[in-house]
Amino acid sequence: MSHMKLHPSSLEEGTAGVTRRGILRWGTFFGALLSALGITRMLQAFLSITSTERKSQRFLLGHWDDFQKIDVLEKNGIYLIRDHASLHALRGECTHLGCRVRWDQRQDRFECPCHGSRYDRNGRILAGPTQTPLQSVFLKLNDQGEILADLSRKSPAGFRLQAG
């Protein structure tokens, strides 16, 4: 009985001299690299959420008189918007994926630089992909005439802060 002997090179080599073992090595290397990048990104996201949660939910924005001549002003990640004799506030985070929105004075609107969502000065959606308006911020005027923002309280629709 004759034994057929197979050459290892005939099993592992392709037509271009690339070995199956080499392909598996590179595939394993790139798979490990992509996994490490994914784990790093998840860790970064977790740490940023944790640091956001540690931020105070209530803070002082300033004195009422400091905001008499503004139109729209960003302070501590919150946009204060003046409408005649009243103020309202919106969170500066796009409700699509949480990117920072920017106020465009010329267009009189908020714009998300990440995916193009746009909102009017009241936070209502002008263009998507977002499906949710900007979040209103609850404002309160204390006895000293200072404006306090409270992110832990829900602001009623159309809420406006007025002096006295």
TILUMRO-342117 format. One line per field, with one value per residue: x, y, z of N, C-alpha, C, O, CB in turn; residue in three letters. Coordinates in Angstrom, 2 decimals, decimal comma, always signed. Glycine has a CB too. Layout:
nX = c(X  ...) $
nY = c(Y  ...) $
nZ = c(Z  ...) $
caX = c(X  ...) $
caY = c(Y  ...) $
caZ = c(Z  ...) $
cX = c(X  ...) $
cY = c(Y  ...) $
cZ = c(Z  ...) $
oX = c(X  ...) $
oY = c(Y  ...) $
oZ = c(Z  ...) $
cbX = c(X  ...) $
cbY = c(Y  ...) $
cbZ = c(Z  ...) $
residuo = c(Ala  ...) $
//
This chain:
nX = c(+0,84  +0,62  +1,68  +0,42  +2,07  +1,62  +2,60  +3,34  +3,45  +1,80  -0,69  -0,93  -0,12  -1,14  -1,81  -0,29  +1,76  +1,02  +0,41  -1,97  -1,70  -0,37  -2,37  -4,28  -2,82  -2,51  -5,22  -6,05  -4,48  -5,47  -8,13  -7,83  -6,77  -8,90  -10,79  -9,54  -9,56  -12,33  -13,02  -11,57  -12,94  -15,50  -14,85  -14,03  -16,48  -18,00  -16,59  -16,98  -19,73  -19,96  -18,52  -20,15  -22,46  -21,58  -21,42  -22,81  -26,30  -27,64  -27,08  -25,69  -26,32  -25,98  -26,59  -29,82  -29,74  -27,43  -28,14  -29,74  -29,25  -28,76  -29,14  -28,91  -27,11  -24,45  -23,78  -22,11  -22,80  -25,43  -27,93  -29,02  -31,85  -33,23  -36,44  -38,11  -39,12  -38,45  -36,73  -35,59  -34,25  -32,15  -30,81  -27,55  -27,17  -27,49  -30,37  -30,24  -27,71  -26,29  -24,31  -22,63  -24,58  -24,60  -25,12  -26,42  -26,27  -26,86  -28,67  -30,55  -30,92  -30,31  -27,68  -26,56  -23,35  -22,57  -24,47  -26,26  -28,77  -31,26  -32,56  -35,10  -35,11  -36,58  -36,10  -37,47  -37,74  -36,27  -35,00  -34,03  -31,59  -32,72  -35,39  -36,48  -37,16  -34,90  -33,87  -35,57  -34,52  -34,99  -35,49  -34,93  -35,55  -33,84  -34,08  -32,10  -31,97  -30,68  -30,13  -30,97  -30,18  -31,71  -31,11  -32,20  -34,90  -37,90  -38,70  -41,62  -43,51  -43,02  -42,17  -41,16  -38,89  -39,43  -38,69  -39,54) $
nY = c(-1,15  +2,07  +5,04  +8,23  +11,22  +14,42  +17,66  +20,24  +22,83  +22,76  +22,77  +25,14  +27,31  +29,82  +30,93  +33,23  +33,01  +33,56  +32,59  +30,57  +30,60  +33,04  +34,83  +34,31  +35,16  +37,97  +38,66  +38,04  +39,87  +42,40  +42,11  +42,03  +44,57  +46,25  +45,48  +46,40  +49,15  +49,58  +48,90  +50,86  +53,17  +52,71  +52,84  +55,51  +56,77  +55,88  +57,08  +59,80  +60,03  +59,46  +61,62  +63,71  +63,18  +63,75  +66,46  +69,43  +69,75  +72,02  +75,44  +78,76  +81,31  +84,02  +87,54  +89,01  +91,56  +91,43  +90,28  +91,88  +93,13  +91,22  +89,02  +86,26  +84,10  +82,00  +80,08  +78,08  +75,76  +76,18  +77,90  +81,14  +82,95  +85,95  +87,27  +89,94  +91,20  +88,97  +85,88  +82,77  +79,42  +77,03  +73,76  +73,22  +70,97  +68,86  +67,00  +64,76  +63,22  +64,27  +66,19  +69,39  +72,21  +75,19  +78,69  +80,51  +83,63  +85,19  +83,57  +83,25  +80,92  +77,70  +75,42  +72,14  +70,99  +68,42  +66,61  +68,19  +69,00  +71,47  +74,15  +76,43  +79,62  +78,99  +76,38  +74,59  +72,13  +72,69  +71,40  +68,01  +65,43  +65,05  +64,20  +65,35  +68,29  +70,91  +70,71  +72,37  +74,51  +74,73  +77,75  +79,99  +82,83  +84,21  +85,78  +87,72  +88,57  +86,91  +84,57  +81,24  +78,07  +74,94  +71,82  +69,43  +69,68  +69,64  +71,88  +73,75  +73,75  +76,51  +78,12  +81,13  +83,32  +86,07  +89,26  +90,31) $
nZ = c(+0,00  -0,90  +0,55  +0,45  +0,35  +1,55  +0,74  +2,97  +1,96  -0,24  +0,85  +2,25  +0,70  -1,50  -4,80  -5,06  -3,31  -0,75  +2,50  +4,24  +6,96  +7,30  +6,49  +8,46  +10,72  +10,21  +10,07  +12,68  +14,09  +13,13  +13,94  +16,73  +17,11  +16,25  +18,17  +20,52  +20,01  +19,99  +22,64  +23,99  +23,08  +24,18  +26,88  +27,08  +26,52  +28,70  +30,83  +30,23  +30,54  +33,25  +34,35  +33,54  +34,98  +37,50  +37,57  +38,93  +39,18  +39,63  +39,38  +39,57  +37,27  +36,94  +37,66  +37,25  +36,05  +34,54  +32,18  +30,63  +28,18  +26,29  +23,43  +22,59  +24,61  +25,51  +28,34  +30,59  +29,12  +28,60  +26,81  +27,06  +26,24  +25,19  +25,16  +24,56  +27,56  +28,98  +29,87  +28,61  +28,72  +27,09  +26,79  +25,52  +23,89  +21,17  +20,47  +18,96  +18,84  +20,93  +20,37  +20,62  +20,13  +18,09  +18,15  +15,51  +14,66  +12,37  +10,94  +12,83  +14,47  +16,02  +15,36  +14,66  +14,40  +13,81  +12,51  +11,20  +12,24  +12,93  +14,89  +16,05  +17,83  +20,05  +20,47  +18,93  +16,33  +13,21  +11,12  +10,49  +11,32  +13,88  +16,14  +18,27  +20,14  +21,36  +24,77  +27,31  +30,00  +33,44  +35,04  +37,77  +39,73  +42,37  +45,69  +45,68  +43,13  +41,39  +38,77  +38,75  +37,47  +37,04  +36,29  +37,01  +37,22  +35,35  +32,80  +32,20  +29,12  +27,00  +29,07  +30,65  +32,20  +34,23  +35,57  +38,88) $
caX = c(+0,00  +1,48  +1,20  +0,55  +2,63  +1,24  +3,53  +2,67  +3,35  +0,69  -1,91  -0,97  +0,23  -2,05  -1,10  +0,63  +2,74  +0,46  +0,02  -3,16  -1,22  -0,11  -3,67  -4,87  -2,06  -2,91  -6,63  -6,10  -3,88  -6,42  -9,29  -7,45  -6,63  -10,25  -11,40  -8,91  -10,09  -13,72  -13,03  -11,10  -14,03  -16,54  -14,35  -14,11  -17,89  -18,40  -15,98  -17,60  -21,06  -19,75  -18,12  -21,31  -23,38  -21,04  -21,61  -23,96  -27,52  -28,14  -25,99  -25,96  -25,92  -25,60  -27,63  -30,81  -29,30  -26,35  -28,69  -30,74  -28,95  -28,36  -30,12  -28,67  -25,81  -24,13  -23,10  -22,10  -23,49  -26,84  -28,18  -30,04  -32,45  -34,10  -37,64  -38,65  -38,77  -38,32  -35,63  -35,75  -32,96  -32,13  -29,54  -26,79  -26,87  -28,40  -31,11  -30,01  -26,64  -25,63  -23,26  -22,86  -25,16  -24,05  -26,10  -26,09  -26,96  -27,37  -29,82  -31,46  -31,24  -29,28  -27,28  -25,69  -22,30  -22,31  -25,35  -27,08  -30,05  -31,41  -33,65  -35,34  -34,69  -37,37  -35,70  -38,28  -37,00  -36,41  -34,53  -33,51  -32,27  -33,31  -36,84  -36,86  -36,70  -33,89  -34,44  -35,66  -33,89  -35,78  -34,82  -35,59  -34,96  -33,84  -34,36  -31,02  -32,04  -29,78  -30,80  -30,50  -30,60  -31,87  -31,22  -32,91  -36,34  -38,42  -39,25  -42,88  -43,46  -43,25  -41,77  -40,34  -38,56  -39,61  -38,33  -40,53) $
caY = c(+0,00  +3,24  +6,19  +9,48  +12,23  +15,77  +18,73  +21,32  +24,04  +22,64  +23,04  +26,47  +28,38  +30,18  +31,14  +34,37  +32,76  +33,97  +31,40  +30,63  +30,98  +34,49  +35,52  +34,18  +36,03  +39,36  +38,80  +38,07  +41,14  +43,48  +41,90  +42,46  +46,03  +46,83  +45,23  +47,32  +50,49  +49,60  +48,92  +52,20  +54,12  +52,48  +53,34  +56,97  +57,15  +55,64  +58,09  +61,10  +60,00  +59,54  +62,97  +64,57  +62,95  +64,35  +67,91  +69,89  +69,92  +73,36  +76,40  +80,18  +81,82  +85,43  +88,45  +89,37  +92,78  +91,08  +89,70  +92,80  +93,57  +90,09  +88,38  +84,86  +83,99  +80,66  +80,09  +76,76  +74,77  +76,55  +79,12  +82,05  +83,65  +87,05  +87,58  +91,17  +91,38  +87,68  +85,00  +81,33  +78,76  +75,73  +73,02  +73,35  +69,64  +68,36  +65,84  +63,62  +62,39  +64,96  +67,14  +70,76  +73,08  +76,55  +79,71  +81,25  +84,92  +85,63  +82,75  +83,26  +79,54  +76,82  +74,42  +71,07  +70,81  +67,00  +65,95  +69,17  +69,37  +72,90  +74,48  +77,87  +80,20  +78,37  +74,99  +73,74  +71,55  +73,25  +70,37  +66,82  +64,18  +64,95  +64,03  +65,93  +69,68  +71,15  +70,62  +73,61  +74,48  +75,43  +78,92  +80,57  +84,09  +84,22  +87,06  +88,65  +88,90  +86,02  +83,52  +79,89  +77,03  +73,64  +70,80  +68,27  +69,95  +69,81  +73,20  +73,67  +74,26  +77,94  +78,80  +82,33  +83,95  +87,51  +89,92  +90,86) $
caZ = c(+0,00  -0,96  +1,33  -0,27  +1,23  +1,14  +1,09  +3,70  +1,14  -1,17  +1,59  +2,83  -0,21  -2,58  -6,06  -4,96  -2,26  +0,53  +3,25  +5,06  +8,29  +7,26  +6,45  +9,80  +11,62  +9,98  +10,46  +14,14  +14,51  +12,89  +14,80  +18,08  +17,06  +16,22  +19,48  +21,48  +19,73  +20,44  +24,11  +24,38  +22,83  +25,17  +28,15  +27,01  +26,63  +30,08  +31,69  +29,99  +31,16  +34,68  +34,73  +33,35  +36,09  +38,72  +37,52  +39,68  +38,40  +39,94  +39,46  +39,39  +35,95  +37,07  +38,12  +36,23  +35,34  +33,61  +30,95  +30,08  +26,83  +25,44  +22,56  +22,92  +25,27  +26,03  +29,63  +31,24  +28,30  +28,50  +26,06  +27,57  +25,12  +25,61  +24,38  +25,13  +28,97  +29,65  +29,48  +28,73  +28,54  +26,43  +26,86  +24,29  +23,36  +20,15  +20,97  +18,07  +19,40  +22,03  +19,98  +21,05  +19,10  +18,02  +17,78  +14,29  +14,80  +11,06  +10,56  +13,98  +14,77  +16,54  +14,38  +15,11  +13,40  +13,56  +11,55  +10,48  +12,83  +13,18  +15,82  +16,17  +19,11  +21,12  +20,56  +18,04  +15,20  +11,86  +10,20  +11,18  +11,62  +15,22  +16,24  +19,55  +20,30  +22,39  +26,11  +28,09  +31,32  +34,45  +35,62  +38,94  +40,20  +43,84  +46,33  +45,37  +41,71  +40,64  +38,00  +39,04  +36,54  +37,69  +35,24  +37,52  +37,13  +34,01  +32,56  +31,46  +27,74  +26,90  +30,31  +30,54  +33,48  +34,21  +36,83  +39,77) $
cX = c(+0,90  +0,83  +1,44  +1,04  +2,26  +2,29  +2,78  +2,50  +2,18  -0,64  -2,03  -0,71  -0,85  -1,21  -0,09  +1,66  +2,27  -0,01  -1,26  -2,81  -0,97  -1,40  -4,33  -4,16  -2,49  -4,36  -6,79  -5,56  -4,87  -7,69  -9,02  -7,33  -7,99  -10,97  -10,85  -9,42  -11,54  -13,83  -12,59  -12,21  -15,15  -16,12  -14,40  -15,55  -18,38  -17,86  -16,61  -19,00  -20,91  -19,38  -19,27  -22,28  -22,88  -21,19  -22,85  -25,14  -28,14  -26,97  -26,47  -25,46  -25,45  -26,79  -28,54  -30,33  -28,20  -26,87  -29,73  -30,50  -28,52  -29,49  -30,07  -27,26  -25,62  -23,35  -23,25  -22,87  -24,98  -26,93  -29,31  -30,53  -33,40  -35,23  -38,31  -38,20  -38,60  -37,11  -36,13  -34,40  -33,15  -30,78  -28,87  -26,39  -27,94  -29,08  -30,97  -28,95  -25,81  -24,49  -23,63  -23,44  -24,50  -25,17  -25,59  -26,92  -27,58  -28,64  -30,89  -31,92  -30,03  -28,97  -26,36  -24,63  -22,05  -23,16  -26,36  -28,45  -30,07  -32,66  -33,86  -34,95  -35,50  -37,05  -36,49  -37,46  -37,33  -36,01  -33,90  -32,08  -32,91  -34,82  -37,39  -36,34  -35,60  -34,58  -34,42  -35,03  -34,76  -34,94  -35,64  -34,83  -35,02  -34,06  -33,30  -31,01  -31,11  -30,59  -30,15  -31,04  -30,67  -32,14  -32,00  -34,42  -36,74  -39,05  -40,55  -42,73  -43,80  -42,87  -40,87  -40,12  -38,69  -39,26  -39,59  -41,90) $
cY = c(+1,23  +4,37  +7,45  +10,53  +13,61  +16,76  +19,81  +22,56  +23,95  +22,92  +24,49  +27,59  +28,58  +30,41  +32,27  +34,17  +33,21  +32,71  +31,63  +31,09  +32,49  +35,30  +35,46  +35,08  +37,48  +39,61  +38,88  +39,39  +42,29  +43,34  +42,36  +43,99  +46,71  +46,63  +46,19  +48,74  +50,62  +49,68  +50,28  +53,22  +53,95  +53,01  +54,87  +57,44  +56,98  +56,73  +59,46  +61,15  +60,15  +60,95  +63,94  +64,42  +63,60  +65,86  +68,26  +70,10  +71,30  +74,30  +77,80  +80,62  +83,26  +86,24  +88,83  +90,56  +92,50  +90,63  +90,61  +93,16  +92,43  +89,73  +86,88  +84,78  +82,57  +80,80  +78,71  +75,71  +75,01  +77,83  +79,89  +82,88  +84,71  +87,20  +88,76  +91,31  +90,06  +86,91  +83,56  +80,70  +77,39  +75,08  +73,10  +72,02  +69,24  +67,10  +64,63  +62,71  +63,13  +65,89  +68,53  +71,57  +74,44  +77,50  +80,44  +82,53  +85,36  +84,88  +82,70  +81,84  +78,83  +75,78  +73,40  +70,83  +69,35  +66,42  +66,89  +69,47  +70,87  +73,13  +75,99  +78,35  +79,70  +76,89  +74,04  +73,31  +72,27  +72,23  +69,24  +66,54  +64,08  +64,83  +64,73  +67,36  +69,78  +71,16  +71,98  +73,41  +75,28  +76,55  +79,44  +81,83  +84,10  +85,64  +88,12  +89,06  +88,06  +84,93  +82,19  +78,94  +75,72  +72,59  +69,58  +68,44  +70,14  +71,19  +73,07  +74,25  +75,75  +78,74  +79,99  +82,89  +85,45  +88,08  +90,41  +90,55) $
cZ = c(+0,00  -0,17  +0,53  +0,71  +0,70  +1,59  +1,86  +2,83  +0,18  -0,47  +2,00  +1,85  -1,25  -3,82  -5,97  -3,86  -0,89  +1,25  +4,02  +6,47  +8,35  +7,27  +7,82  +10,81  +11,47  +10,37  +11,97  +14,67  +14,33  +13,71  +16,23  +18,15  +17,07  +17,55  +20,53  +21,27  +20,21  +21,95  +24,62  +24,21  +23,85  +26,54  +28,18  +27,18  +28,06  +31,00  +31,47  +30,58  +32,66  +35,10  +34,55  +34,51  +37,38  +38,74  +38,32  +38,74  +38,62  +40,05  +39,13  +38,01  +36,01  +37,55  +36,96  +35,40  +34,33  +32,25  +30,29  +28,61  +25,89  +24,48  +22,87  +23,48  +25,78  +27,32  +30,27  +30,45  +28,14  +27,68  +26,71  +26,40  +25,65  +24,61  +25,07  +26,60  +29,71  +29,12  +29,51  +28,40  +27,90  +26,65  +25,50  +23,68  +22,36  +20,68  +20,06  +18,67  +20,45  +21,65  +20,49  +19,91  +19,18  +17,61  +16,55  +14,31  +13,47  +10,67  +11,66  +14,33  +15,38  +15,48  +15,02  +14,04  +13,04  +12,44  +10,91  +11,06  +13,09  +14,03  +15,81  +17,57  +20,30  +21,27  +19,68  +16,83  +13,90  +10,80  +11,00  +10,82  +13,01  +15,14  +17,48  +19,66  +21,35  +23,75  +26,80  +29,45  +32,28  +35,06  +36,79  +39,32  +41,72  +44,37  +46,05  +43,89  +40,85  +39,95  +38,31  +37,98  +37,30  +36,61  +35,70  +37,44  +35,69  +33,88  +31,77  +30,06  +27,73  +28,12  +30,01  +31,93  +33,32  +35,57  +37,54  +39,43) $
oX = c(+1,81  -0,38  +2,53  +0,48  +2,54  +2,81  +1,71  +1,50  +1,62  -1,62  -3,14  -1,05  -1,40  -0,02  +0,87  +2,37  +3,07  -0,72  -1,59  -3,54  -1,32  -1,51  -4,87  -4,80  -2,80  -4,69  -7,57  -6,12  -5,09  -8,26  -9,87  -7,74  -8,20  -11,69  -11,61  -9,68  -11,93  -14,65  -13,16  -12,42  -15,71  -16,94  -14,77  -15,81  -19,09  -18,58  -16,77  -19,42  -21,67  -19,90  -19,39  -22,85  -23,68  -21,11  -23,81  -24,97  -29,04  -25,98  -27,50  -24,33  -24,62  -27,87  -28,08  -30,49  -28,04  -26,12  -30,52  -31,44  -27,97  -30,65  -31,05  -26,32  -26,52  -22,37  -24,36  -23,52  -25,70  -26,12  -30,41  -29,74  -34,27  -35,02  -39,01  -37,02  -38,61  -36,55  -36,97  -33,51  -34,15  -29,75  -29,53  -25,37  -29,13  -28,43  -31,52  -29,24  -24,74  -23,75  -24,80  -22,86  -23,93  -26,05  -24,46  -28,12  -28,71  -29,57  -31,99  -33,11  -28,89  -29,87  -25,50  -24,96  -21,39  -22,63  -27,22  -29,23  -29,05  -33,66  -32,92  -34,50  -35,13  -37,65  -36,24  -36,60  -38,50  -36,59  -33,32  -31,43  -33,58  -35,45  -38,60  -35,19  -35,38  -35,73  -33,39  -35,02  -35,20  -33,83  -36,87  -33,60  -36,10  -34,20  -33,59  -30,14  -30,78  -31,60  -28,93  -32,22  -29,79  -33,25  -32,43  -35,16  -36,01  -39,82  -40,60  -41,91  -44,75  -43,20  -39,93  -41,05  -38,14  -39,51  -40,56  -42,82) $
oY = c(+1,36  +4,61  +7,68  +10,68  +13,93  +16,68  +20,24  +23,26  +24,98  +23,26  +25,02  +28,74  +27,62  +30,10  +32,28  +35,11  +33,24  +31,88  +32,76  +31,86  +33,14  +36,31  +36,46  +35,69  +38,16  +40,66  +39,69  +39,96  +43,07  +44,35  +42,99  +44,61  +47,66  +47,52  +46,74  +49,45  +51,65  +50,43  +50,81  +54,05  +54,93  +53,56  +55,46  +58,40  +57,84  +57,24  +60,21  +62,20  +60,90  +61,44  +64,89  +65,40  +63,95  +66,48  +67,49  +70,58  +71,70  +74,01  +78,00  +80,33  +83,68  +85,70  +88,96  +90,58  +93,25  +90,61  +90,14  +93,46  +92,68  +90,08  +86,30  +85,32  +82,01  +81,55  +78,23  +74,85  +74,17  +78,74  +79,38  +83,43  +84,42  +87,25  +88,58  +91,51  +90,03  +87,24  +83,18  +81,37  +76,70  +75,75  +73,05  +71,95  +69,28  +66,23  +63,57  +61,55  +62,67  +66,34  +68,82  +71,61  +74,82  +77,14  +80,93  +82,52  +85,85  +85,47  +82,19  +81,57  +79,29  +75,30  +73,74  +70,51  +69,07  +65,81  +66,45  +70,17  +71,47  +72,43  +76,75  +77,56  +79,96  +76,20  +72,84  +74,05  +72,45  +72,19  +69,47  +67,31  +63,09  +65,31  +64,71  +67,62  +68,85  +71,57  +72,65  +72,31  +76,39  +76,32  +79,36  +81,87  +84,00  +86,59  +89,31  +89,81  +88,45  +84,45  +82,03  +79,00  +75,42  +72,49  +68,77  +67,46  +70,75  +71,62  +72,36  +75,14  +76,18  +79,93  +79,88  +82,94  +86,04  +87,45  +90,85  +90,97) $
oZ = c(+0,81  -0,22  +0,01  +1,80  -0,46  +2,71  +1,44  +2,96  -0,19  -1,13  +2,09  +2,13  -1,79  -3,85  -6,73  -3,53  +0,05  +0,69  +4,40  +7,08  +9,34  +7,95  +8,29  +11,66  +12,46  +10,93  +12,48  +15,60  +15,25  +14,14  +16,86  +19,13  +17,83  +18,01  +21,33  +22,24  +20,77  +22,48  +25,57  +25,10  +24,34  +27,27  +29,20  +27,91  +28,59  +31,85  +32,42  +31,07  +33,29  +36,10  +35,31  +34,98  +38,24  +39,80  +38,38  +37,62  +37,89  +40,73  +38,49  +37,64  +35,20  +37,81  +35,82  +34,18  +33,37  +31,28  +29,46  +27,89  +24,82  +24,70  +23,35  +22,90  +26,41  +27,38  +30,46  +31,04  +27,61  +27,84  +26,88  +25,64  +26,47  +23,40  +26,07  +26,85  +30,94  +28,07  +30,33  +27,87  +28,11  +26,70  +24,47  +23,00  +22,65  +21,28  +20,36  +18,97  +20,82  +22,53  +20,75  +18,82  +20,20  +16,82  +16,53  +14,01  +13,45  +10,12  +11,45  +14,46  +15,28  +14,79  +15,82  +12,90  +12,04  +11,51  +10,15  +10,41  +13,41  +13,91  +15,59  +18,40  +21,45  +22,11  +19,67  +16,36  +13,55  +9,72  +12,06  +10,11  +13,28  +14,20  +17,73  +19,30  +22,14  +23,87  +26,85  +29,99  +31,95  +35,52  +36,80  +39,24  +42,30  +43,60  +46,15  +43,46  +39,73  +40,48  +38,15  +37,63  +38,11  +36,09  +34,87  +37,56  +34,91  +34,74  +30,77  +29,84  +28,37  +28,21  +29,22  +32,74  +32,39  +36,59  +36,91  +40,12) $
cbX = c(-0,96  +1,74  +1,90  -0,80  +4,18  -0,14  +4,21  +3,47  +4,64  +0,67  -1,98  +0,02  +1,55  -2,90  -2,09  -0,16  +4,02  -0,71  +1,13  -3,86  +0,07  +0,71  -4,61  -4,81  -0,55  -2,70  -7,45  -5,30  -2,59  -6,77  -9,69  -6,12  -5,83  -11,07  -11,16  -7,38  -10,00  -14,44  -12,11  -9,87  -14,57  -16,87  -12,90  -13,55  -18,76  -17,92  -14,49  -17,65  -21,80  -18,66  -16,90  -22,01  -23,59  -19,58  -21,72  -23,63  -28,52  -28,97  -24,86  -25,30  -27,07  -25,08  -27,01  -32,16  -28,81  -25,48  -29,32  -30,78  -27,87  -27,98  -29,83  -28,85  -25,69  -23,33  -23,67  -22,69  -23,29  -27,49  -28,50  -29,49  -33,18  -33,30  -38,62  -40,21  -39,83  -39,60  -34,40  -36,88  -32,24  -32,42  -29,77  -25,58  -26,78  -27,65  -32,57  -29,58  -25,74  -25,11  -23,07  -21,55  -26,69  -22,85  -26,36  -26,37  -25,97  -26,30  -29,37  -32,69  -31,70  -29,71  -26,58  -26,50  -21,02  -22,55  -26,08  -27,26  -30,32  -31,50  -33,32  -36,83  -34,79  -38,85  -35,80  -39,56  -37,31  -35,57  -33,50  -34,35  -31,31  -32,91  -37,21  -36,33  -37,88  -33,13  -33,67  -37,14  -32,43  -36,27  -34,61  -35,64  -35,70  -32,52  -34,48  -29,68  -31,73  -28,71  -30,76  -30,93  -29,62  -33,02  -29,84  -32,50  -36,73  -39,45  -38,24  -43,99  -44,45  -44,66  -41,05  -41,00  -37,12  -41,05  -37,34  -40,40) $
cbY = c(-0,01  +3,68  +6,28  +9,92  +12,08  +16,14  +19,33  +21,68  +24,25  +21,26  +22,17  +26,56  +28,11  +31,44  +31,42  +35,64  +33,43  +34,99  +30,98  +29,26  +30,21  +34,84  +34,88  +32,74  +35,91  +39,74  +37,63  +36,90  +41,42  +43,54  +40,43  +41,79  +46,45  +46,21  +43,78  +47,28  +50,81  +48,38  +47,80  +52,62  +53,95  +50,98  +52,85  +57,48  +56,32  +54,27  +58,17  +61,40  +58,68  +58,57  +63,43  +64,24  +61,45  +63,99  +68,42  +71,19  +68,83  +73,37  +76,00  +81,02  +81,70  +85,98  +89,71  +89,69  +93,81  +89,99  +88,36  +94,05  +94,60  +88,87  +88,66  +83,91  +85,02  +79,83  +81,21  +76,87  +73,43  +76,74  +78,81  +82,97  +82,67  +88,38  +86,34  +91,19  +92,22  +86,84  +85,18  +80,78  +78,62  +75,88  +71,54  +74,15  +68,60  +68,07  +66,19  +64,10  +61,90  +63,96  +67,16  +71,41  +73,19  +76,65  +80,70  +80,39  +86,00  +85,43  +81,34  +84,15  +78,80  +76,15  +75,07  +69,77  +71,41  +66,21  +64,84  +68,71  +68,58  +73,70  +73,96  +78,21  +81,71  +78,55  +74,55  +74,48  +70,05  +74,53  +70,95  +65,62  +63,08  +66,16  +62,55  +65,06  +70,59  +72,50  +69,59  +74,06  +75,06  +74,45  +80,03  +79,55  +85,34  +83,64  +86,87  +88,04  +90,35  +85,40  +83,83  +79,45  +76,93  +73,67  +70,37  +68,00  +71,18  +68,69  +74,08  +74,43  +73,47  +78,19  +77,81  +83,39  +83,56  +87,89  +91,10  +92,25) $
cbZ = c(+1,20  -2,43  +2,72  -0,93  +1,35  +1,73  -0,16  +4,96  +0,36  -1,80  +2,82  +3,92  -0,89  -2,23  -7,17  -4,70  -2,58  +0,34  +4,20  +5,10  +8,64  +6,03  +5,38  +10,27  +11,35  +8,51  +9,92  +14,72  +13,70  +11,42  +14,80  +18,51  +15,81  +15,09  +19,93  +21,34  +18,23  +19,93  +24,68  +23,55  +21,40  +25,27  +28,39  +25,68  +25,67  +30,55  +31,44  +28,49  +30,82  +35,12  +33,91  +32,02  +36,30  +38,85  +36,06  +40,43  +38,76  +41,25  +38,53  +40,51  +34,98  +35,73  +38,77  +36,88  +36,35  +34,21  +31,25  +30,90  +26,88  +26,30  +21,02  +21,67  +26,43  +24,98  +30,57  +32,63  +28,88  +29,93  +24,58  +28,73  +24,17  +25,74  +24,26  +25,03  +29,66  +29,46  +30,42  +27,78  +29,89  +24,91  +27,29  +24,53  +24,48  +18,81  +21,12  +16,67  +18,30  +22,96  +18,43  +21,56  +19,27  +17,02  +18,95  +13,00  +15,29  +9,99  +10,24  +13,69  +13,51  +17,89  +13,18  +15,41  +13,91  +14,83  +12,22  +9,14  +14,14  +11,84  +17,26  +15,88  +19,04  +20,84  +21,95  +17,59  +15,07  +11,72  +9,17  +10,86  +11,47  +16,06  +16,27  +20,72  +20,70  +22,14  +26,96  +28,23  +31,26  +35,56  +34,56  +40,14  +39,59  +44,38  +47,82  +45,74  +41,51  +41,57  +36,47  +40,46  +35,32  +38,74  +34,78  +38,95  +37,97  +33,67  +31,80  +32,23  +26,82  +26,60  +31,26  +29,61  +33,95  +33,82  +36,59  +39,85) $
residuo = c(Met  Ser  His  Met  Lys  Leu  His  Pro  Ser  Ser  Leu  Glu  Glu  Gly  Thr  Ala  Gly  Val  Thr  Arg  Arg  Gly  Ile  Leu  Arg  Trp  Gly  Thr  Phe  Phe  Gly  Ala  Leu  Leu  Ser  Ala  Leu  Gly  Ile  Thr  Arg  Met  Leu  Gln  Ala  Phe  Leu  Ser  Ile  Thr  Ser  Thr  Glu  Arg  Lys  Ser  Gln  Arg  Phe  Leu  Leu  Gly  His  Trp  Asp  Asp  Phe  Gln  Lys  Ile  Asp  Val  Leu  Glu  Lys  Asn  Gly  Ile  Tyr  Leu  Ile  Arg  Asp  His  Ala  Ser  Leu  His  Ala  Leu  Arg  Gly  Glu  Cys  Thr  His  Leu  Gly  Cys  Arg  Val  Arg  Trp  Asp  Gln  Arg  Gln  Asp  Arg  Phe  Glu  Cys  Pro  Cys  His  Gly  Ser  Arg  Tyr  Asp  Arg  Asn  Gly  Arg  Ile  Leu  Ala  Gly  Pro  Thr  Gln  Thr  Pro  Leu  Gln  Ser  Val  Phe  Leu  Lys  Leu  Asn  Asp  Gln  Gly  Glu  Ile  Leu  Ala  Asp  Leu  Ser  Arg  Lys  Ser  Pro  Ala  Gly  Phe  Arg  Leu  Gln  Ala  Gly) $
//
